[in-house]
């Protein structure tokens, strides 16, 4: 609605309009003053910090630009910076070591498959073994002289890993996917000399002589009644052999006899299928949603699509109402 011209306003209305405009100007001026004062305080604070600590570098203007922060030139190096505090402060959480694997495997692949970068992860990975290692100072004395230098370099890492290893879950489903992918990637690389020896020595207690296919088959057999474990095992089954799609899908969708069939785990199965972890399987997804809707009728993840009434159905309803 367009306000009437001032000459058409009554004296009382004109007075109200002027008072309103005066208040708006006063409010705008107050906001400008507050903004100027806040800016001045920030400048004084930064100046005082600079005087107190001359070595303190002033932050550049583009440091807090979200778009630039999410598109850094070295994302893996930045990820490692976030990983290191977790390794120091949360080394007893398996999520820390799973994250380490995800970072280092990407670093290896992007750096022309430099397998030597795996060495850092190997020492970290030993914490995944769910058993109590025994530290014996006499072990070092029994080794050959040629191996002493290597043992000295490994002592600190081994001791830390020994302390943390017994707390972690060797049967963790997410850990299993890391182990299978690790075996799959290392099998494609030529591991010779010192690097090959390090790989063999550090993985002997975990993998023995198993291949990725054998390791996954044993895991599926061992955890054949647990849905979260079957999910990760089935994902790896399809990764290793895409022709086994039907079996992989049946492992995670035939939930009648399984344990841990919770809303959370069923949602993970659905998301995994929707993300393409089992290839194209739209019909299976629809069947799984319908099945889980009966188990969890109020879950939004398994809400059935409402079918719109047809024209004949609408005409029939209208005739009944009339």
Buried (B, 14 or more C-beta within 10 A) or exposed (E): EEEEEEEEBEEEEEEEEEEEEEEEEEEEEEEEEEEEEEEEEEEEEEEEEEEEEEEEEEEEEEEEEEEEEEEEEEEBEEBBEEBEEBBEEEBBBBEBBBBBBBBBBBBBEEEEBEBEBBBBBBBBBBBBBBEEBEEEEEEEEEEEEEBEEEBEEBEEBBEBBBBBBEEBEBEBBBBBBBBBBBBBBBEEBEBEEEBBEBBEEBBEEBBEEBBBBEBBBEBBEEBEEBBBBBBBBBBBBBBBEEEBBEEBBEBBBEBEEBBBBEBEBBBBBBEBBEEEBBEEBEEBBEEBBEBBBEEBEEBEBBEEEEEEEEEEEEEEEEEEEE
